[in-house]
Amino acid sequence: MSVYKIFPEKSATLYSYYPTLNTGIDEILELSTFQSITSTNEVSRILIKFPSADINTIFSKVSSSAFDCYLKLYNANTSQIPLSYTIQTHPLAVDWNMGTGRLSNSPITTDGVSWQYTNQLDGNTWTTSIISGTTSSYSPTGNVGGGLWYTASSYEATQSFTYTSTTDNDIELRITNAVSASYTNKIANYGFIIKHSGSIEFTTASKFETKYFSSNTHTIYPPCLEIRWNDSVYNTGSLSVLDSDLYITSIGNNKGEYQQDSVQRFRVKARPKFPPRTFTTSSFSFALANYALPSSSYWSIKDLDTDEMVVDYDTSYTKISCDSNSSYFDIYMNGLEPERYYKLLFKTILSNGEIIIFDENYYFKVKR
């Protein structure tokens, strides 16, 4: 099984109250509804785009497998959130220029995308090119714009949140159909717009803000397009399969440091904690037989410094494979932040339903 992360080439926030403001290099993306100082109801929306070349490269590997694509943004701050709300994302129908602005700039920067313009330097507005199957938006205060996106339900993705949500308000939107459509040239890849539902935008119903780390963040939480696919193979050959909680695992080929653009196959050696006693009249060898982990075994990655899961256990996409040599799994290092240390963990579900977690301090570092 594999998980591959692609990081954005650009991102920005659009503010209806500031129709020409560019925020292309801001460290924060804001998805909010608010009341202006003139008592008008206003909103902000997020634009984000991932490199076509990176998408095409990984899709050439996974096109024959079952896969999913998720748009992920990590929450930086929330305030005054309602009991429940829903966000939605759509693929954009026109290109846009990132620009070099920030929300805090004074005077404001106007050299790129904004609520009114796709690129203010060229004078291109969001409504200059109406394309079949798309819609634009506007602010009741008269600021036309706010994006131009495809409306097909097959391209739309939504996520609902509640006040008691356990996801910490992180965004995880399944956008498989839209990304696949761009790969097959049904639509162009101009990125995505993330917005609140129409029942919330420009109304007096709710005023709240949710902020997320942008592609320009100096933290370990940049947005990403996470592609997950099933490439597992489970063929034990002559290996015996362990089915007891009393066994030992090790990774014999962990080099400890890996280049960011590398792909590493980790080999998991496993054996019973108390090997069965054998008697022989031939020459004795201290080599212990290797065993296969059960087919319901999974890997995960944890950030060593923050102790947060970077890739969590997934019964569909982090399943451990096996061949005649040993159990194994592959990790694409360019989906991890460089110059950081990570820990590998394993989970096994035995035939009796017992769950075993192995945390044996298997560390590695990703280098630039």
KEKE-3310 file (N, C-alpha, C; in steps of 0.2 Angstrom, whole numbers, plus 5000, padded with zeros to 4 digits):
npx = (5004:5002:5006:5006:5012:5008:5014:5008:5009:5005:4995:4981:4970:4954:4946:4930:4927:4938:4941:4952:4963:4978:4984:4995:5007:5005:5006:4995:4979:4963:4946:4932:4917:4911:4907:4909:4917:4908:4896:4892:4889:4902:4914:4927:4937:4946:4960:4969:4982:4990:5005:5004:5013:5018:5007:5004:5015:5014:5001:5004:5009:4999:4987:4982:4978:4967:4963:4963:4961:4965:4962:4970:4971:4978:4973:4975:4969:4954:4938:4924:4915:4901:4888:4887:4893:4896:4908:4914:4922:4927:4933:4943:4939:4947:4963:4975:4985:4997:5003:5011:5007:5001:4989:4992:4999:5002:5003:4990:4994:4993:4995:4992:4981:4964:4948:4941:4949:4958:4971:4977:4987:4986:4974:4963:4948:4937:4926:4927:4928:4916:4912:4905:4895:4900:4901:4901:4903:4897:4898:4886:4888:4892:4904:4909:4914:4925:4929:4928:4921:4919:4903:4898:4891:4898:4911:4912:4916:4912:4913:4908:4907:4906:4903:4908:4918:4930:4941:4949:4946:4953:4955:4949:4946:4938:4944:4944:4938:4938:4952:4956:4949:4956:4968:4965:4962:4949:4945:4954:4969:4968:4968:4959:4944:4940:4926:4913:4896:4882:4871:4877:4886:4887:4877:4867:4867:4879:4894:4910:4927:4939:4956:4970:4985:4996:5004:5015:5019:5029:5030:5027:5016:5011:4998:4992:4990:4985:4988:4982:4984:4981:4994:4997:5004:5002:5011:5017:5025:5037:5037:5032:5017:5015:5005:5003:5004:5017:5030:5044:5050:5060:5069:5079:5086:5086:5093:5093:5095:5088:5087:5076:5070:5069:5063:5059:5061:5056:5061:5053:5058:5053:5050:5046:5045:5049:5057:5052:5059:5071:5079:5094:5105:5114:5126:5125:5116:5115:5107:5091:5074:5065:5049:5033:5023:5005:4992:4984:4991:4999:5007:5013:5017:5025:5028:5043:5047:5035:5026:5015:5004:5009:5007:4993:4988:4979:4967:4966:4976:4989:4993:5004:5015:5020:5033:5042:5053:5052:5041:5036:5036:5033:5039:5037:5048:5047:5035:5036:5041:5057:5073:5069:5065:5058:5046:5043:5029:5020:5005:4996:4983:4977:4971:4962:4956:4963:4973:4989:5001:5016:5029:5045:5055:5060:5068:5070:5078:5073:5082:5087)
npy = (4994:5012:5029:5045:5061:5077:5094:5111:5122:5135:5146:5155:5168:5174:5189:5196:5208:5215:5219:5220:5215:5206:5190:5181:5176:5174:5167:5161:5154:5158:5154:5161:5169:5185:5201:5217:5233:5242:5235:5226:5210:5198:5187:5175:5165:5151:5148:5135:5127:5112:5105:5101:5092:5084:5077:5070:5062:5053:5048:5040:5029:5024:5022:5010:5004:5004:5019:5035:5052:5065:5081:5091:5101:5110:5115:5131:5140:5143:5151:5156:5146:5138:5127:5117:5116:5116:5114:5116:5111:5115:5112:5124:5135:5143:5150:5158:5171:5170:5180:5192:5196:5200:5199:5208:5218:5235:5249:5239:5224:5222:5214:5202:5188:5191:5195:5201:5200:5188:5190:5205:5213:5211:5215:5206:5199:5189:5186:5187:5177:5166:5150:5135:5125:5131:5142:5159:5171:5183:5198:5204:5218:5223:5219:5210:5194:5183:5170:5157:5142:5125:5117:5104:5090:5079:5083:5090:5092:5089:5093:5091:5098:5098:5105:5097:5090:5078:5080:5091:5102:5101:5100:5088:5083:5073:5072:5064:5062:5075:5077:5066:5070:5081:5075:5067:5076:5081:5092:5107:5109:5120:5121:5122:5129:5133:5134:5141:5134:5139:5142:5148:5158:5176:5179:5182:5172:5165:5170:5167:5161:5151:5146:5141:5133:5139:5136:5143:5142:5141:5131:5113:5110:5111:5113:5099:5087:5072:5056:5041:5023:5006:4995:4983:4967:4950:4937:4924:4913:4901:4905:4904:4910:4922:4920:4925:4934:4935:4939:4945:4960:4967:4979:4977:4983:4997:5012:5024:5037:5047:5052:5066:5064:5050:5033:5021:5004:4996:4982:4970:4960:4946:4935:4922:4926:4916:4905:4889:4874:4864:4849:4842:4832:4837:4850:4864:4879:4896:4905:4911:4907:4917:4925:4928:4942:4943:4944:4955:4967:4983:4999:5014:5031:5042:5059:5063:5073:5081:5071:5068:5059:5057:5049:5039:5023:5013:5003:5001:5007:5007:4994:4981:4972:4956:4945:4931:4932:4941:4951:4968:4985:5001:5017:5034:5046:5060:5064:5068:5080:5088:5086:5082:5070:5054:5041:5024:5013:4998:4989:4975:4964:4950:4933:4930:4942:4950:4965:4971:4982:4988:4997:5000:5010:5013:5023:5036:5049:5062:5069:5084)
npz = (5000:4997:5001:4995:4995:4988:4987:4987:4973:4973:4983:4990:4999:4996:4999:5001:5006:5003:4988:4979:4986:4987:4993:4991:4997:5010:5026:5031:5027:5025:5029:5031:5039:5041:5049:5042:5046:5041:5043:5034:5027:5025:5017:5016:5005:5000:4988:4980:4972:4964:4957:4940:4934:4944:4948:4937:4936:4947:4945:4934:4939:4947:4940:4936:4948:4962:4969:4979:4981:4991:4998:5009:5023:5037:5052:5059:5068:5076:5079:5087:5082:5074:5080:5070:5053:5035:5023:5006:4991:4974:4957:4950:4935:4928:4926:4938:4946:4958:4965:4977:4989:5006:5020:5030:5024:5021:5012:5003:4994:4976:4966:4960:4961:4967:4976:4965:4954:4943:4940:4943:4938:4924:4922:4922:4926:4936:4929:4916:4907:4904:4906:4900:4911:4923:4937:4944:4957:4969:4979:4990:4992:4981:4975:4962:4958:4966:4962:4949:4945:4942:4942:4942:4951:4952:4953:4964:4982:4999:5016:5033:5049:5066:5082:5092:5085:5082:5074:5075:5067:5055:5037:5026:5011:4999:4983:4972:4959:4953:4952:4944:4933:4928:4925:4914:4905:4904:4911:4914:4925:4936:4949:4965:4973:4989:5000:5011:5013:5003:5012:5023:5019:5016:5025:5040:5048:5054:5061:5060:5061:5052:5051:5042:5039:5026:5009:5011:5024:5038:5046:5050:5044:5030:5017:5007:4993:4995:4989:4989:4987:4982:4982:4987:4990:4995:4997:5004:5001:5006:5019:5036:5045:5057:5072:5085:5100:5105:5099:5090:5081:5068:5058:5046:5036:5038:5035:5041:5037:5023:5006:5000:4988:4987:4986:4998:5002:5016:5025:5035:5048:5056:5071:5082:5099:5108:5101:5094:5101:5093:5088:5081:5071:5063:5058:5068:5067:5071:5065:5065:5059:5048:5049:5042:5044:5050:5037:5040:5044:5047:5043:5050:5052:5063:5068:5076:5084:5087:5090:5083:5072:5056:5044:5046:5053:5040:5034:5021:5014:5020:5021:5025:5014:5008:5003:4997:5004:5015:5026:5020:5016:5006:5006:5001:5001:4998:5002:5014:5027:5025:5034:5046:5059:5060:5066:5064:5065:5069:5067:5071:5067:5075:5071:5081:5083:5092:5094:5091:5094:5088:5094:5092:5092:5079:5070:5057:5046:5035:5022:5014)
capx = (5000:5006:5003:5010:5009:5010:5013:5005:5013:5002:4988:4979:4964:4950:4941:4925:4927:4944:4940:4958:4968:4981:4987:4998:5013:5003:5007:4989:4973:4957:4940:4928:4912:4912:4904:4914:4916:4902:4890:4890:4891:4907:4916:4934:4938:4953:4962:4975:4984:4995:5008:5002:5019:5019:5001:5004:5020:5011:4995:5006:5010:4993:4981:4979:4976:4962:4966:4959:4964:4962:4964:4971:4973:4979:4970:4980:4966:4947:4935:4916:4912:4894:4887:4888:4894:4899:4912:4914:4927:4926:4939:4943:4939:4952:4970:4976:4992:4998:5005:5016:5004:4999:4984:4994:5003:4999:4996:4989:4997:4987:4999:4990:4974:4960:4941:4939:4954:4962:4977:4976:4992:4984:4967:4959:4943:4935:4920:4928:4927:4911:4913:4899:4896:4903:4897:4905:4900:4898:4896:4880:4890:4893:4911:4909:4920:4926:4931:4925:4922:4914:4897:4896:4891:4904:4917:4911:4917:4910:4915:4904:4910:4902:4906:4912:4921:4936:4946:4952:4944:4957:4951:4951:4941:4940:4943:4947:4935:4941:4959:4956:4946:4961:4973:4963:4961:4942:4945:4961:4971:4969:4967:4953:4942:4936:4921:4907:4890:4878:4867:4881:4890:4883:4870:4868:4867:4885:4900:4916:4933:4944:4962:4974:4992:4996:5010:5021:5020:5036:5029:5028:5009:5008:4993:4995:4986:4987:4986:4982:4982:4982:4999:5000:5005:5003:5013:5022:5030:5038:5037:5027:5014:5015:4998:5004:5007:5023:5035:5049:5051:5066:5070:5086:5088:5085:5099:5093:5094:5086:5086:5069:5067:5070:5058:5063:5057:5058:5060:5052:5060:5049:5051:5043:5049:5052:5057:5051:5065:5072:5084:5097:5112:5118:5129:5120:5117:5112:5102:5084:5070:5061:5042:5028:5017:4999:4990:4981:4996:4999:5012:5011:5023:5024:5034:5047:5047:5028:5023:5009:5004:5010:5003:4990:4986:4974:4966:4966:4982:4995:4994:5010:5015:5024:5035:5045:5059:5050:5036:5039:5031:5037:5038:5039:5051:5046:5029:5038:5045:5064:5076:5065:5065:5051:5046:5039:5026:5017:4999:4994:4977:4978:4965:4957:4954:4968:4977:4996:5005:5024:5033:5051:5060:5063:5068:5074:5078:5073:5087:5086)
capy = (5000:5018:5036:5050:5068:5082:5100:5116:5127:5142:5147:5162:5169:5180:5193:5199:5215:5219:5216:5220:5213:5200:5187:5176:5174:5174:5160:5158:5154:5160:5152:5164:5173:5190:5207:5222:5239:5245:5231:5222:5203:5197:5180:5174:5159:5149:5145:5131:5123:5108:5105:5095:5087:5079:5073:5066:5057:5048:5044:5035:5023:5021:5022:5003:5002:5008:5025:5040:5058:5069:5088:5091:5108:5109:5120:5135:5143:5144:5155:5157:5141:5136:5120:5113:5119:5112:5117:5113:5113:5114:5114:5131:5135:5148:5151:5164:5172:5169:5187:5193:5200:5197:5202:5213:5223:5242:5248:5232:5222:5221:5211:5195:5186:5194:5193:5203:5198:5182:5193:5212:5216:5211:5217:5200:5198:5182:5185:5189:5171:5162:5143:5131:5121:5134:5148:5163:5173:5190:5200:5209:5225:5225:5217:5204:5190:5177:5163:5154:5135:5120:5115:5097:5087:5074:5086:5094:5088:5092:5090:5094:5099:5099:5108:5092:5087:5076:5081:5097:5106:5100:5099:5082:5083:5068:5075:5059:5063:5081:5076:5062:5073:5085:5070:5064:5082:5083:5099:5109:5109:5127:5121:5122:5134:5130:5139:5139:5132:5144:5144:5152:5164:5182:5179:5184:5166:5164:5174:5164:5161:5146:5148:5135:5134:5139:5133:5147:5141:5140:5125:5106:5108:5114:5109:5094:5083:5065:5051:5034:5018:4999:4991:4978:4960:4946:4930:4922:4908:4896:4908:4903:4916:4922:4921:4925:4941:4934:4939:4951:4962:4972:4982:4976:4988:5004:5016:5030:5044:5045:5058:5068:5061:5043:5028:5016:4998:4993:4975:4969:4953:4944:4929:4921:4928:4910:4900:4882:4870:4859:4844:4840:4829:4840:4856:4869:4886:4901:4909:4910:4907:4923:4923:4933:4945:4942:4948:4961:4971:4989:5003:5021:5036:5048:5064:5061:5079:5083:5065:5067:5054:5060:5044:5035:5016:5013:4996:5000:5010:5006:4987:4978:4967:4950:4940:4925:4934:4944:4957:4974:4991:5006:5024:5039:5051:5067:5066:5070:5086:5086:5088:5080:5063:5051:5035:5019:5009:4993:4986:4968:4961:4942:4929:4930:4949:4954:4970:4971:4988:4988:5004:4998:5015:5013:5030:5038:5056:5064:5074:5088)
capz = (5000:4997:5002:4992:4996:4984:4990:4982:4970:4975:4987:4992:5001:4993:5004:4998:5008:5000:4982:4976:4990:4986:4999:4988:5000:5017:5029:5033:5023:5030:5027:5037:5037:5046:5047:5041:5050:5039:5045:5028:5028:5020:5017:5013:5002:4999:4982:4980:4966:4965:4951:4936:4933:4950:4948:4931:4937:4952:4942:4929:4943:4951:4936:4936:4954:4965:4972:4981:4982:4997:4999:5016:5026:5044:5056:5063:5073:5075:5084:5087:5077:5076:5082:5064:5047:5030:5018:4999:4986:4967:4953:4946:4928:4925:4929:4942:4947:4965:4968:4982:4995:5013:5022:5034:5020:5021:5008:5001:4988:4971:4960:4959:4962:4973:4975:4959:4948:4943:4939:4943:4934:4917:4922:4921:4931:4937:4925:4909:4903:4907:4903:4901:4917:4928:4940:4948:4963:4970:4986:4990:4993:4974:4972:4958:4958:4971:4959:4944:4946:4939:4947:4942:4957:4952:4955:4971:4988:5005:5023:5038:5055:5072:5088:5096:5080:5084:5069:5076:5061:5049:5031:5022:5006:4994:4977:4967:4953:4950:4950:4938:4927:4926:4923:4908:4901:4904:4913:4915:4932:4938:4956:4968:4978:4995:5002:5015:5009:5002:5018:5028:5016:5016:5029:5047:5052:5058:5060:5063:5057:5053:5048:5040:5036:5018:5006:5013:5031:5041:5051:5047:5042:5024:5014:5003:4990:4997:4985:4992:4982:4984:4978:4992:4988:5000:4995:5009:4999:5011:5026:5041:5047:5065:5074:5092:5102:5108:5093:5089:5074:5067:5052:5045:5031:5039:5034:5046:5033:5016:5002:5000:4982:4986:4988:5002:5004:5022:5026:5042:5050:5062:5073:5088:5105:5111:5095:5096:5102:5088:5089:5075:5072:5058:5060:5071:5065:5076:5061:5066:5053:5047:5048:5039:5048:5047:5032:5043:5047:5044:5046:5051:5053:5068:5069:5082:5088:5089:5092:5079:5066:5049:5040:5051:5050:5036:5032:5014:5010:5023:5023:5024:5009:5009:4998:5000:5009:5022:5025:5018:5014:5003:5008:4997:5006:4996:5005:5021:5027:5026:5040:5052:5061:5060:5069:5061:5070:5066:5070:5068:5070:5075:5069:5086:5084:5096:5091:5093:5092:5089:5094:5094:5091:5072:5068:5051:5045:5028:5021:5008)
cpx = (5004:5002:5008:5007:5012:5009:5011:5010:5011:4996:4987:4972:4961:4946:4936:4925:4933:4945:4947:4964:4971:4985:4991:5004:5011:5004:5001:4983:4967:4950:4935:4922:4912:4908:4909:4912:4910:4896:4888:4892:4896:4910:4924:4934:4945:4954:4968:4976:4990:4998:5006:5007:5019:5013:5001:5009:5017:5005:4998:5008:5004:4987:4978:4977:4970:4965:4961:4964:4961:4966:4964:4974:4973:4977:4975:4976:4958:4944:4928:4913:4905:4894:4888:4889:4897:4903:4912:4920:4925:4932:4938:4943:4943:4958:4970:4983:4992:4999:5009:5013:5003:4993:4986:4998:4999:5005:4996:4992:4992:4990:4997:4982:4970:4953:4939:4943:4957:4969:4976:4981:4990:4977:4962:4954:4940:4929:4921:4927:4922:4911:4907:4900:4899:4899:4903:4901:4900:4897:4891:4882:4892:4900:4910:4915:4920:4927:4926:4926:4917:4909:4895:4896:4896:4910:4917:4913:4915:4913:4911:4908:4905:4906:4910:4916:4928:4942:4950:4951:4949:4953:4954:4945:4943:4938:4945:4944:4937:4948:4960:4954:4952:4967:4971:4961:4953:4941:4953:4963:4972:4968:4960:4951:4938:4932:4916:4901:4886:4873:4871:4884:4885:4877:4872:4868:4873:4890:4906:4922:4937:4950:4966:4981:4993:5003:5016:5022:5027:5035:5029:5021:5007:5002:4996:4989:4989:4984:4987:4980:4985:4987:5001:5000:5006:5004:5018:5027:5031:5038:5031:5024:5013:5007:4998:5006:5014:5028:5039:5050:5057:5066:5077:5090:5087:5091:5099:5092:5092:5085:5078:5066:5067:5063:5061:5058:5060:5056:5059:5053:5056:5050:5047:5047:5053:5052:5056:5058:5065:5078:5087:5103:5117:5122:5124:5121:5113:5107:5095:5079:5066:5054:5038:5024:5011:4997:4986:4986:4997:5004:5009:5018:5021:5030:5037:5047:5040:5024:5016:5009:5004:5006:5000:4989:4979:4973:4966:4972:4988:4996:5001:5010:5019:5026:5039:5051:5057:5043:5039:5033:5036:5035:5041:5041:5049:5039:5030:5042:5052:5067:5073:5066:5058:5052:5041:5036:5022:5010:4997:4988:4977:4971:4960:4954:4958:4972:4983:4999:5012:5027:5040:5057:5063:5063:5072:5073:5077:5077:5085:5090)
cpy = (5006:5024:5041:5057:5073:5089:5105:5120:5134:5141:5154:5162:5175:5182:5197:5207:5219:5216:5216:5217:5206:5197:5181:5173:5174:5167:5157:5159:5154:5158:5155:5167:5179:5196:5213:5228:5243:5241:5227:5215:5201:5190:5180:5167:5157:5146:5141:5127:5118:5106:5099:5090:5082:5075:5068:5060:5051:5045:5039:5029:5020:5020:5015:5000:5006:5013:5030:5046:5063:5076:5089:5098:5107:5115:5124:5138:5143:5148:5156:5152:5139:5129:5115:5118:5115:5117:5113:5115:5111:5115:5120:5130:5139:5148:5157:5165:5173:5176:5186:5196:5196:5202:5208:5219:5230:5247:5241:5231:5220:5218:5204:5194:5189:5192:5195:5201:5191:5185:5201:5215:5216:5213:5212:5199:5191:5181:5186:5183:5166:5155:5139:5126:5124:5140:5152:5165:5180:5192:5205:5216:5227:5222:5210:5200:5184:5170:5162:5147:5131:5118:5108:5094:5082:5077:5090:5089:5092:5089:5094:5093:5100:5102:5103:5088:5084:5077:5087:5102:5106:5098:5093:5081:5077:5071:5071:5061:5069:5080:5072:5065:5078:5081:5068:5070:5083:5090:5101:5109:5116:5127:5121:5128:5130:5136:5137:5137:5139:5146:5148:5158:5170:5182:5181:5178:5165:5168:5171:5163:5154:5147:5142:5138:5134:5136:5137:5147:5139:5134:5118:5104:5111:5110:5104:5090:5076:5060:5044:5029:5011:4996:4985:4971:4955:4939:4928:4917:4903:4899:4906:4910:4916:4923:4921:4932:4941:4933:4945:4953:4967:4974:4982:4980:4995:5008:5022:5036:5042:5052:5060:5065:5054:5039:5022:5010:4995:4986:4973:4961:4952:4937:4928:4923:4922:4905:4893:4878:4864:4855:4842:4836:4832:4846:4861:4876:4891:4905:4907:4911:4914:4921:4929:4936:4943:4946:4955:4965:4977:4994:5010:5025:5041:5052:5063:5067:5081:5077:5064:5062:5058:5055:5039:5028:5017:5006:4995:5003:5010:4999:4985:4972:4961:4947:4934:4926:4937:4949:4963:4979:4996:5013:5029:5045:5058:5069:5068:5076:5085:5089:5087:5072:5060:5044:5030:5015:5004:4991:4980:4966:4953:4939:4929:4937:4953:4959:4971:4978:4987:4995:5002:5003:5014:5020:5031:5046:5057:5070:5078:5085)
cpz = (5000:4998:4999:4993:4991:4987:4985:4979:4971:4979:4989:4995:4998:4998:5000:5000:5005:4993:4978:4980:4988:4992:4997:4992:5008:5019:5031:5028:5027:5026:5032:5034:5043:5044:5047:5046:5048:5039:5039:5030:5023:5022:5015:5011:5001:4992:4983:4974:4967:4958:4947:4935:4938:4950:4942:4932:4942:4949:4937:4933:4946:4946:4935:4942:4957:4969:4974:4982:4987:4997:5006:5018:5033:5047:5060:5069:5071:5080:5082:5082:5079:5078:5076:5058:5042:5025:5011:4995:4979:4963:4950:4939:4924:4929:4933:4944:4955:4968:4974:4988:5001:5015:5026:5030:5020:5017:5005:4995:4983:4965:4958:4959:4968:4972:4968:4953:4949:4942:4938:4938:4926:4917:4921:4927:4931:4932:4918:4904:4906:4903:4905:4907:4923:4931:4944:4954:4964:4978:4986:4990:4986:4971:4969:4958:4963:4968:4953:4944:4943:4944:4947:4949:4958:4954:4962:4977:4994:5011:5028:5045:5060:5078:5092:5091:5083:5079:5069:5070:5055:5043:5028:5017:5001:4987:4971:4960:4949:4948:4944:4932:4924:4922:4916:4903:4900:4906:4914:4923:4933:4946:4959:4972:4983:4998:5007:5010:5008:5008:5023:5025:5015:5019:5036:5051:5057:5056:5064:5058:5058:5048:5047:5038:5029:5016:5008:5021:5033:5046:5047:5044:5035:5021:5009:4999:4991:4993:4988:4987:4985:4980:4982:4988:4994:4998:4999:5007:5004:5018:5030:5043:5054:5067:5082:5094:5105:5102:5093:5082:5074:5060:5050:5040:5032:5040:5039:5043:5026:5013:5001:4994:4981:4988:4992:5003:5010:5023:5033:5043:5056:5064:5080:5094:5108:5105:5098:5096:5096:5090:5082:5076:5067:5061:5063:5069:5070:5072:5063:5060:5054:5046:5045:5044:5045:5042:5034:5047:5043:5047:5046:5052:5058:5067:5076:5087:5091:5092:5089:5073:5060:5044:5045:5048:5046:5033:5025:5011:5014:5025:5021:5019:5012:5003:5001:5004:5015:5020:5023:5016:5011:5006:5003:5001:5004:4998:5012:5021:5029:5032:5046:5053:5062:5063:5065:5066:5066:5070:5067:5071:5069:5073:5074:5088:5089:5092:5094:5090:5093:5089:5097:5092:5084:5070:5061:5050:5037:5027:5014:5002)
residu = (MET:SER:VAL:TYR:LYS:ILE:PHE:PRO:GLU:LYS:SER:ALA:THR:LEU:TYR:SER:TYR:TYR:PRO:THR:LEU:ASN:THR:GLY:ILE:ASP:GLU:ILE:LEU:GLU:LEU:SER:THR:PHE:GLN:SER:ILE:THR:SER:THR:ASN:GLU:VAL:SER:ARG:ILE:LEU:ILE:LYS:PHE:PRO:SER:ALA:ASP:ILE:ASN:THR:ILE:PHE:SER:LYS:VAL:SER:SER:SER:ALA:PHE:ASP:CYS:TYR:LEU:LYS:LEU:TYR:ASN:ALA:ASN:THR:SER:GLN:ILE:PRO:LEU:SER:TYR:THR:ILE:GLN:THR:HIS:PRO:LEU:ALA:VAL:ASP:TRP:ASN:MET:GLY:THR:GLY:ARG:LEU:SER:ASN:SER:PRO:ILE:THR:THR:ASP:GLY:VAL:SER:TRP:GLN:TYR:THR:ASN:GLN:LEU:ASP:GLY:ASN:THR:TRP:THR:THR:SER:ILE:ILE:SER:GLY:THR:THR:SER:SER:TYR:SER:PRO:THR:GLY:ASN:VAL:GLY:GLY:GLY:LEU:TRP:TYR:THR:ALA:SER:SER:TYR:GLU:ALA:THR:GLN:SER:PHE:THR:TYR:THR:SER:THR:THR:ASP:ASN:ASP:ILE:GLU:LEU:ARG:ILE:THR:ASN:ALA:VAL:SER:ALA:SER:TYR:THR:ASN:LYS:ILE:ALA:ASN:TYR:GLY:PHE:ILE:ILE:LYS:HIS:SER:GLY:SER:ILE:GLU:PHE:THR:THR:ALA:SER:LYS:PHE:GLU:THR:LYS:TYR:PHE:SER:SER:ASN:THR:HIS:THR:ILE:TYR:PRO:PRO:CYS:LEU:GLU:ILE:ARG:TRP:ASN:ASP:SER:VAL:TYR:ASN:THR:GLY:SER:LEU:SER:VAL:LEU:ASP:SER:ASP:LEU:TYR:ILE:THR:SER:ILE:GLY:ASN:ASN:LYS:GLY:GLU:TYR:GLN:GLN:ASP:SER:VAL:GLN:ARG:PHE:ARG:VAL:LYS:ALA:ARG:PRO:LYS:PHE:PRO:PRO:ARG:THR:PHE:THR:THR:SER:SER:PHE:SER:PHE:ALA:LEU:ALA:ASN:TYR:ALA:LEU:PRO:SER:SER:SER:TYR:TRP:SER:ILE:LYS:ASP:LEU:ASP:THR:ASP:GLU:MET:VAL:VAL:ASP:TYR:ASP:THR:SER:TYR:THR:LYS:ILE:SER:CYS:ASP:SER:ASN:SER:SER:TYR:PHE:ASP:ILE:TYR:MET:ASN:GLY:LEU:GLU:PRO:GLU:ARG:TYR:TYR:LYS:LEU:LEU:PHE:LYS:THR:ILE:LEU:SER:ASN:GLY:GLU:ILE:ILE:ILE:PHE:ASP:GLU:ASN:TYR:TYR:PHE:LYS:VAL:LYS:ARG)
# end
